Amino acid sequence: MATEVKLPELGAEAGDEATVSFWIVQEGDEVKEGDDLVEMLTDKANFNVPSPVSGKVTKLSVQENDVVKVGDLLCEIETA
């Protein structure tokens, strides 16, 4: 089953979009719940998006330097 990882709410001060700084994982990587997937940048802060599940990264939906909005798909993780 595939789990979609989306950009979470950033908080009122951070706005509703962030830039993909760099991917910590690549397609095909195995991750555990809580592992960092991607570093994101806003005008106010840098933060990492953690994996909500354990599994295999099957698709990166955005590229480095892309600007994404809250709720946009970042990647997909296949779980057992």
Rosetta constraint file for C-alpha pairs under 8 A:
AtomPair CA 1 CA 78 HARMONIC 5.56 0.50
AtomPair CA 1 CA 79 HARMONIC 5.39 0.50
AtomPair CA 1 CA 80 HARMONIC 6.73 0.50
AtomPair CA 2 CA 76 HARMONIC 6.18 0.50
AtomPair CA 2 CA 77 HARMONIC 5.44 0.50
AtomPair CA 2 CA 78 HARMONIC 4.33 0.50
AtomPair CA 2 CA 79 HARMONIC 6.17 0.50
AtomPair CA 3 CA 53 HARMONIC 7.71 0.50
AtomPair CA 3 CA 76 HARMONIC 5.55 0.50
AtomPair CA 3 CA 77 HARMONIC 5.14 0.50
AtomPair CA 3 CA 78 HARMONIC 6.24 0.50
AtomPair CA 3 CA 79 HARMONIC 7.26 0.50
AtomPair CA 4 CA 73 HARMONIC 6.65 0.50
AtomPair CA 4 CA 74 HARMONIC 7.61 0.50
AtomPair CA 4 CA 75 HARMONIC 6.13 0.50
AtomPair CA 4 CA 76 HARMONIC 4.65 0.50
AtomPair CA 4 CA 77 HARMONIC 6.60 0.50
AtomPair CA 5 CA 51 HARMONIC 7.44 0.50
AtomPair CA 5 CA 52 HARMONIC 7.48 0.50
AtomPair CA 5 CA 73 HARMONIC 5.97 0.50
AtomPair CA 5 CA 74 HARMONIC 5.59 0.50
AtomPair CA 5 CA 75 HARMONIC 5.32 0.50
AtomPair CA 5 CA 76 HARMONIC 5.91 0.50
AtomPair CA 5 CA 77 HARMONIC 7.57 0.50
AtomPair CA 6 CA 70 HARMONIC 7.39 0.50
AtomPair CA 6 CA 71 HARMONIC 5.21 0.50
AtomPair CA 6 CA 72 HARMONIC 5.29 0.50
AtomPair CA 6 CA 73 HARMONIC 4.37 0.50
AtomPair CA 6 CA 74 HARMONIC 5.20 0.50
AtomPair CA 6 CA 75 HARMONIC 7.20 0.50
AtomPair CA 7 CA 49 HARMONIC 7.69 0.50
AtomPair CA 7 CA 68 HARMONIC 7.52 0.50
AtomPair CA 7 CA 69 HARMONIC 6.89 0.50
AtomPair CA 7 CA 70 HARMONIC 4.93 0.50
AtomPair CA 7 CA 71 HARMONIC 5.06 0.50
AtomPair CA 7 CA 72 HARMONIC 5.64 0.50
AtomPair CA 7 CA 73 HARMONIC 6.64 0.50
AtomPair CA 7 CA 74 HARMONIC 6.51 0.50
AtomPair CA 8 CA 70 HARMONIC 5.69 0.50
AtomPair CA 8 CA 71 HARMONIC 6.23 0.50
AtomPair CA 9 CA 16 HARMONIC 7.26 0.50
AtomPair CA 9 CA 70 HARMONIC 5.79 0.50
AtomPair CA 9 CA 71 HARMONIC 7.63 0.50
AtomPair CA 10 CA 14 HARMONIC 5.62 0.50
AtomPair CA 10 CA 15 HARMONIC 6.49 0.50
AtomPair CA 10 CA 16 HARMONIC 6.49 0.50
AtomPair CA 10 CA 17 HARMONIC 7.90 0.50
AtomPair CA 10 CA 70 HARMONIC 7.40 0.50
AtomPair CA 11 CA 15 HARMONIC 6.68 0.50
AtomPair CA 13 CA 44 HARMONIC 7.67 0.50
AtomPair CA 14 CA 42 HARMONIC 6.56 0.50
AtomPair CA 14 CA 43 HARMONIC 6.99 0.50
AtomPair CA 14 CA 44 HARMONIC 5.86 0.50
AtomPair CA 14 CA 45 HARMONIC 7.63 0.50
AtomPair CA 16 CA 69 HARMONIC 5.67 0.50
AtomPair CA 16 CA 70 HARMONIC 5.44 0.50
AtomPair CA 17 CA 42 HARMONIC 7.20 0.50
AtomPair CA 17 CA 67 HARMONIC 6.70 0.50
AtomPair CA 17 CA 68 HARMONIC 5.43 0.50
AtomPair CA 17 CA 69 HARMONIC 4.13 0.50
AtomPair CA 17 CA 70 HARMONIC 5.81 0.50
AtomPair CA 18 CA 40 HARMONIC 6.08 0.50
AtomPair CA 18 CA 41 HARMONIC 5.41 0.50
AtomPair CA 18 CA 42 HARMONIC 4.93 0.50
AtomPair CA 18 CA 67 HARMONIC 5.62 0.50
AtomPair CA 18 CA 68 HARMONIC 5.57 0.50
AtomPair CA 18 CA 69 HARMONIC 6.51 0.50
AtomPair CA 18 CA 70 HARMONIC 7.98 0.50
AtomPair CA 19 CA 40 HARMONIC 5.52 0.50
AtomPair CA 19 CA 41 HARMONIC 5.04 0.50
AtomPair CA 19 CA 42 HARMONIC 6.47 0.50
AtomPair CA 19 CA 64 HARMONIC 7.78 0.50
AtomPair CA 19 CA 65 HARMONIC 5.76 0.50
AtomPair CA 19 CA 66 HARMONIC 5.59 0.50
AtomPair CA 19 CA 67 HARMONIC 4.32 0.50
AtomPair CA 19 CA 68 HARMONIC 6.21 0.50
AtomPair CA 20 CA 38 HARMONIC 7.26 0.50
AtomPair CA 20 CA 39 HARMONIC 6.33 0.50
AtomPair CA 20 CA 40 HARMONIC 4.75 0.50
AtomPair CA 20 CA 41 HARMONIC 6.44 0.50
AtomPair CA 20 CA 62 HARMONIC 7.78 0.50
AtomPair CA 20 CA 63 HARMONIC 6.92 0.50
AtomPair CA 20 CA 64 HARMONIC 4.96 0.50
AtomPair CA 20 CA 65 HARMONIC 5.03 0.50
AtomPair CA 20 CA 66 HARMONIC 5.51 0.50
AtomPair CA 20 CA 67 HARMONIC 6.45 0.50
AtomPair CA 20 CA 68 HARMONIC 7.56 0.50
AtomPair CA 21 CA 38 HARMONIC 7.52 0.50
AtomPair CA 21 CA 39 HARMONIC 5.36 0.50
AtomPair CA 21 CA 40 HARMONIC 5.17 0.50
AtomPair CA 21 CA 41 HARMONIC 6.09 0.50
AtomPair CA 21 CA 64 HARMONIC 5.68 0.50
AtomPair CA 21 CA 65 HARMONIC 5.90 0.50
AtomPair CA 22 CA 38 HARMONIC 5.96 0.50
AtomPair CA 22 CA 39 HARMONIC 5.48 0.50
AtomPair CA 22 CA 40 HARMONIC 7.33 0.50
AtomPair CA 22 CA 64 HARMONIC 5.37 0.50
AtomPair CA 22 CA 65 HARMONIC 7.73 0.50
AtomPair CA 23 CA 37 HARMONIC 6.37 0.50
AtomPair CA 23 CA 38 HARMONIC 4.44 0.50
AtomPair CA 23 CA 39 HARMONIC 6.40 0.50
AtomPair CA 23 CA 64 HARMONIC 7.00 0.50
AtomPair CA 24 CA 36 HARMONIC 6.84 0.50
AtomPair CA 24 CA 37 HARMONIC 5.25 0.50
AtomPair CA 24 CA 38 HARMONIC 5.17 0.50
AtomPair CA 24 CA 39 HARMONIC 7.16 0.50
AtomPair CA 25 CA 29 HARMONIC 6.29 0.50
AtomPair CA 25 CA 37 HARMONIC 5.52 0.50
AtomPair CA 25 CA 38 HARMONIC 7.05 0.50
AtomPair CA 25 CA 57 HARMONIC 7.81 0.50
AtomPair CA 26 CA 57 HARMONIC 6.99 0.50
AtomPair CA 26 CA 60 HARMONIC 7.43 0.50
AtomPair CA 27 CA 56 HARMONIC 7.87 0.50
AtomPair CA 27 CA 57 HARMONIC 5.11 0.50
AtomPair CA 27 CA 58 HARMONIC 5.26 0.50
AtomPair CA 27 CA 59 HARMONIC 5.73 0.50
AtomPair CA 27 CA 60 HARMONIC 6.48 0.50
AtomPair CA 28 CA 56 HARMONIC 5.96 0.50
AtomPair CA 28 CA 57 HARMONIC 5.27 0.50
AtomPair CA 28 CA 58 HARMONIC 5.79 0.50
AtomPair CA 29 CA 56 HARMONIC 5.63 0.50
AtomPair CA 29 CA 57 HARMONIC 5.47 0.50
AtomPair CA 30 CA 54 HARMONIC 7.63 0.50
AtomPair CA 30 CA 55 HARMONIC 5.65 0.50
AtomPair CA 30 CA 56 HARMONIC 4.39 0.50
AtomPair CA 30 CA 57 HARMONIC 6.35 0.50
AtomPair CA 31 CA 35 HARMONIC 6.24 0.50
AtomPair CA 31 CA 51 HARMONIC 7.32 0.50
AtomPair CA 31 CA 53 HARMONIC 7.91 0.50
AtomPair CA 31 CA 54 HARMONIC 5.45 0.50
AtomPair CA 31 CA 55 HARMONIC 5.50 0.50
AtomPair CA 31 CA 56 HARMONIC 6.11 0.50
AtomPair CA 31 CA 57 HARMONIC 7.25 0.50
AtomPair CA 32 CA 51 HARMONIC 6.97 0.50
AtomPair CA 32 CA 53 HARMONIC 6.38 0.50
AtomPair CA 32 CA 54 HARMONIC 4.01 0.50
AtomPair CA 32 CA 55 HARMONIC 6.46 0.50
AtomPair CA 33 CA 50 HARMONIC 7.47 0.50
AtomPair CA 33 CA 51 HARMONIC 5.16 0.50
AtomPair CA 33 CA 52 HARMONIC 5.32 0.50
AtomPair CA 33 CA 53 HARMONIC 4.28 0.50
AtomPair CA 33 CA 54 HARMONIC 4.57 0.50
AtomPair CA 34 CA 50 HARMONIC 5.03 0.50
AtomPair CA 34 CA 51 HARMONIC 5.00 0.50
AtomPair CA 34 CA 52 HARMONIC 6.22 0.50
AtomPair CA 34 CA 53 HARMONIC 7.31 0.50
AtomPair CA 35 CA 50 HARMONIC 5.28 0.50
AtomPair CA 35 CA 51 HARMONIC 5.43 0.50
AtomPair CA 36 CA 48 HARMONIC 5.96 0.50
AtomPair CA 36 CA 49 HARMONIC 5.74 0.50
AtomPair CA 36 CA 50 HARMONIC 4.21 0.50
AtomPair CA 36 CA 51 HARMONIC 6.17 0.50
AtomPair CA 37 CA 48 HARMONIC 6.96 0.50
AtomPair CA 37 CA 49 HARMONIC 5.74 0.50
AtomPair CA 37 CA 50 HARMONIC 5.54 0.50
AtomPair CA 37 CA 51 HARMONIC 6.17 0.50
AtomPair CA 38 CA 48 HARMONIC 5.57 0.50
AtomPair CA 38 CA 49 HARMONIC 5.56 0.50
AtomPair CA 38 CA 50 HARMONIC 7.55 0.50
AtomPair CA 39 CA 46 HARMONIC 6.98 0.50
AtomPair CA 39 CA 47 HARMONIC 5.70 0.50
AtomPair CA 39 CA 48 HARMONIC 4.35 0.50
AtomPair CA 39 CA 49 HARMONIC 6.49 0.50
AtomPair CA 40 CA 46 HARMONIC 5.70 0.50
AtomPair CA 40 CA 47 HARMONIC 5.38 0.50
AtomPair CA 40 CA 48 HARMONIC 5.98 0.50
AtomPair CA 40 CA 49 HARMONIC 7.41 0.50
AtomPair CA 41 CA 45 HARMONIC 6.07 0.50
AtomPair CA 41 CA 46 HARMONIC 4.51 0.50
AtomPair CA 41 CA 47 HARMONIC 6.56 0.50
AtomPair CA 42 CA 46 HARMONIC 6.27 0.50
AtomPair CA 53 CA 77 HARMONIC 7.67 0.50
AtomPair CA 53 CA 79 HARMONIC 7.40 0.50
AtomPair CA 54 CA 77 HARMONIC 7.90 0.50
AtomPair CA 54 CA 79 HARMONIC 6.48 0.50
AtomPair CA 55 CA 77 HARMONIC 5.90 0.50
AtomPair CA 55 CA 78 HARMONIC 5.41 0.50
AtomPair CA 55 CA 79 HARMONIC 4.57 0.50
AtomPair CA 55 CA 80 HARMONIC 6.88 0.50
AtomPair CA 56 CA 77 HARMONIC 5.31 0.50
AtomPair CA 56 CA 78 HARMONIC 5.17 0.50
AtomPair CA 56 CA 79 HARMONIC 6.69 0.50
AtomPair CA 57 CA 75 HARMONIC 7.36 0.50
AtomPair CA 57 CA 76 HARMONIC 6.00 0.50
AtomPair CA 57 CA 77 HARMONIC 4.40 0.50
AtomPair CA 57 CA 78 HARMONIC 6.36 0.50
AtomPair CA 58 CA 75 HARMONIC 7.63 0.50
AtomPair CA 58 CA 76 HARMONIC 5.71 0.50
AtomPair CA 58 CA 77 HARMONIC 5.58 0.50
AtomPair CA 58 CA 78 HARMONIC 6.34 0.50
AtomPair CA 59 CA 75 HARMONIC 5.38 0.50
AtomPair CA 59 CA 76 HARMONIC 5.16 0.50
AtomPair CA 59 CA 77 HARMONIC 7.26 0.50
AtomPair CA 60 CA 74 HARMONIC 6.30 0.50
AtomPair CA 60 CA 75 HARMONIC 4.41 0.50
AtomPair CA 60 CA 76 HARMONIC 6.72 0.50
AtomPair CA 61 CA 73 HARMONIC 6.38 0.50
AtomPair CA 61 CA 74 HARMONIC 5.18 0.50
AtomPair CA 61 CA 75 HARMONIC 5.09 0.50
AtomPair CA 61 CA 76 HARMONIC 7.76 0.50
AtomPair CA 62 CA 66 HARMONIC 6.43 0.50
AtomPair CA 62 CA 73 HARMONIC 7.75 0.50
AtomPair CA 62 CA 74 HARMONIC 5.81 0.50
AtomPair CA 62 CA 75 HARMONIC 7.45 0.50
AtomPair CA 68 CA 72 HARMONIC 6.16 0.50
